[in-house]
Amino acid sequence: MKKLLVVMALCLGGLSAHTQSISMSDLTNLATINLTDGNNFLTSGKPFRQEYTEQSPNGFILHHYIGITAASKPETVIIGDGVKTKSDKVLHTVIYKSTNTKYLLTLIGEAQTAELKKNFQGVDQYNNIYIFDNFLYSVHVFIRTDNSGGFVKVEQKDFVE
């Protein structure tokens, strides 16, 4: 009887556990692949569906994704091209938004353990701000001071091969 109770408690605990759907590694990888591969990654490998596309003011297409499971409902991802360099290379941008600040704090922890150097930590009137980077990416994390959510912006850097 005790074993049955323990098994039931573990099953219920597993069902109620909510984890974020995307990692810092996923976000940086999304910043290096094309939109088709990014779409396949998010809709086939992760619990997201494409909600809509839009054209940014600089003429690039942005794809918006929303979470479709209970754990991913507070999450949205925007992927697209962000900047065209002087050498006509197009750099990618990924924006991850969440209303769950625990998810954002987890991403900060992952950034600190990855090869991303923290360049800035501060606060303004609305956000706690964290800036990380390495030679490939610039990562900005904004968590609202009222803990109602925030976002992570990953930008691919231009580098000479």
Secondary structure, DSSP 8 states (H G I E B T S, - for coil): -HHHHHHHHHHHHHHH----S--HHHHHHHTTS-HHHHHHIIIIISSEEEEEEEE-TTS-EEEEEEE-STTTTTEEEEEEEEEE-TTS-EEEEEEEEES-HHHHHHHHHHHHHTT-EEEEEEE-SSEEEEEEE-SSEEEEEEEETTSS-EEEEEEE-----
